[in-house]
Amino acid sequence: MIGCAREQDNLCYLELPNYNHEKPYGLVCKGSSTNREKLWLYHRRLGHASFRTLRVLFPSLFSGISVEDFKCETCEVAKHKRTSFLINFEQNTTPAI
């Protein structure tokens, strides 16, 4: 459970528990033990945020870990562009119907 909600003026307000500053609300599950696992969890849950951004947000998790150590296949594929078609100078001589 990450918190309880209360309704006031037709709006629901989420009352979050008081965590220490290392763990943002509800982002880290208690099962992840190493900094590497936590960083991968943050990366996925924050919409595949760059690891450079994560290093700024959570510098304590990067102690002894380099940003270059992380390679996300999903991020790499998402950056690929469609390959262009080959240029073909031949014209169709068949009449259109």
C-alpha positions as a Markdown table, in Angstrom:
| # | Residue | x | y | z |
|---|---|---|---|---|
| 1 | Met | 0.0 | 0.0 | 0.0 |
| 2 | Ile | 1.4 | 3.4 | -1.0 |
| 3 | Gly | -1.1 | 5.5 | 0.9 |
| 4 | Cys | -4.8 | 6.3 | 1.7 |
| 5 | Ala | -7.1 | 8.6 | -0.2 |
| 6 | Arg | -9.6 | 11.0 | 1.3 |
| 7 | Glu | -12.3 | 12.8 | -0.6 |
| 8 | Gln | -12.7 | 16.6 | -0.2 |
| 9 | Asp | -14.6 | 19.0 | -2.5 |
| 10 | Asn | -15.3 | 16.2 | -5.0 |
| 11 | Leu | -11.6 | 15.5 | -5.3 |
| 12 | Cys | -9.6 | 12.6 | -4.0 |
| 13 | Tyr | -6.4 | 13.5 | -2.2 |
| 14 | Leu | -3.7 | 10.8 | -1.7 |
| 15 | Glu | -2.2 | 10.9 | 1.7 |
| 16 | Leu | 1.3 | 9.4 | 1.3 |
| 17 | Pro | 3.2 | 7.9 | 4.2 |
| 18 | Asn | 6.3 | 9.7 | 5.4 |
| 19 | Tyr | 9.2 | 8.1 | 3.6 |
| 20 | Asn | 12.8 | 9.1 | 4.0 |
| 21 | His | 14.2 | 11.1 | 1.0 |
| 22 | Glu | 16.0 | 8.1 | -0.6 |
| 23 | Lys | 12.8 | 6.4 | -1.7 |
| 24 | Pro | 10.2 | 8.3 | -3.8 |
| 25 | Tyr | 6.6 | 7.4 | -3.0 |
| 26 | Gly | 5.7 | 3.9 | -4.3 |
| 27 | Leu | 8.5 | 3.7 | -6.8 |
| 28 | Val | 10.8 | 1.2 | -5.2 |
| 29 | Cys | 9.4 | -2.2 | -4.1 |
| 30 | Lys | 10.8 | -3.7 | -1.0 |
| 31 | Gly | 12.0 | -6.8 | -2.9 |
| 32 | Ser | 14.7 | -5.0 | -4.9 |
| 33 | Ser | 17.9 | -5.1 | -2.9 |
| 34 | Thr | 20.8 | -3.9 | -5.0 |
| 35 | Asn | 21.2 | -0.4 | -6.4 |
| 36 | Arg | 21.4 | -1.9 | -9.9 |
| 37 | Glu | 18.0 | -3.5 | -9.5 |
| 38 | Lys | 16.5 | -0.3 | -8.1 |
| 39 | Leu | 17.9 | 1.7 | -11.0 |
| 40 | Trp | 16.4 | -0.6 | -13.5 |
| 41 | Leu | 13.1 | -0.4 | -11.7 |
| 42 | Tyr | 13.2 | 3.4 | -11.7 |
| 43 | His | 14.1 | 3.4 | -15.3 |
| 44 | Arg | 11.1 | 1.3 | -16.3 |
| 45 | Arg | 8.6 | 3.0 | -14.0 |
| 46 | Leu | 9.6 | 6.5 | -15.0 |
| 47 | Gly | 8.9 | 5.8 | -18.6 |
| 48 | His | 12.4 | 4.7 | -19.6 |
| 49 | Ala | 14.0 | 7.8 | -18.3 |
| 50 | Ser | 17.7 | 8.1 | -19.3 |
| 51 | Phe | 20.3 | 6.9 | -16.8 |
| 52 | Arg | 21.9 | 10.3 | -16.9 |
| 53 | Thr | 18.6 | 11.7 | -15.6 |
| 54 | Leu | 18.4 | 9.0 | -13.0 |
| 55 | Arg | 21.9 | 9.8 | -11.9 |
| 56 | Val | 20.8 | 13.4 | -11.2 |
| 57 | Leu | 17.6 | 12.3 | -9.4 |
| 58 | Phe | 19.2 | 9.5 | -7.3 |
| 59 | Pro | 22.9 | 10.1 | -7.0 |
| 60 | Ser | 23.2 | 7.8 | -4.0 |
| 61 | Leu | 22.2 | 4.8 | -6.1 |
| 62 | Phe | 25.1 | 5.4 | -8.5 |
| 63 | Ser | 27.9 | 4.9 | -6.0 |
| 64 | Gly | 30.4 | 2.7 | -7.7 |
| 65 | Ile | 28.2 | 2.3 | -10.8 |
| 66 | Ser | 28.7 | 4.0 | -14.1 |
| 67 | Val | 26.0 | 5.2 | -16.4 |
| 68 | Glu | 27.7 | 3.4 | -19.3 |
| 69 | Asp | 27.0 | 0.1 | -17.6 |
| 70 | Phe | 23.3 | 0.3 | -18.5 |
| 71 | Lys | 22.0 | -0.6 | -21.9 |
| 72 | Cys | 18.3 | -0.9 | -22.4 |
| 73 | Glu | 17.2 | -2.8 | -25.5 |
| 74 | Thr | 13.7 | -1.2 | -25.5 |
| 75 | Cys | 15.3 | 2.3 | -25.5 |
| 76 | Glu | 17.6 | 1.4 | -28.4 |
| 77 | Val | 14.8 | 0.0 | -30.5 |
| 78 | Ala | 12.6 | 3.0 | -29.8 |
| 79 | Lys | 15.3 | 5.3 | -31.2 |
| 80 | His | 15.6 | 3.4 | -34.6 |
| 81 | Lys | 14.2 | 5.1 | -37.6 |
| 82 | Arg | 12.4 | 3.3 | -40.5 |
| 83 | Thr | 14.8 | 2.3 | -43.2 |
| 84 | Ser | 14.2 | 4.2 | -46.5 |
| 85 | Phe | 13.1 | 2.5 | -49.7 |
| 86 | Leu | 15.6 | 1.9 | -52.5 |
| 87 | Ile | 15.5 | 4.5 | -55.2 |
| 88 | Asn | 14.0 | 2.9 | -58.3 |
| 89 | Phe | 14.1 | 4.9 | -61.6 |
| 90 | Glu | 12.0 | 2.4 | -63.6 |
| 91 | Gln | 8.5 | 3.5 | -64.6 |
| 92 | Asn | 5.5 | 1.4 | -64.9 |
| 93 | Thr | 4.4 | 1.2 | -68.5 |
| 94 | Thr | 1.1 | -0.7 | -67.8 |
| 95 | Pro | -1.9 | 1.6 | -68.4 |
| 96 | Ala | -4.0 | 2.3 | -65.4 |
| 97 | Ile | -7.6 | 1.0 | -65.5 |
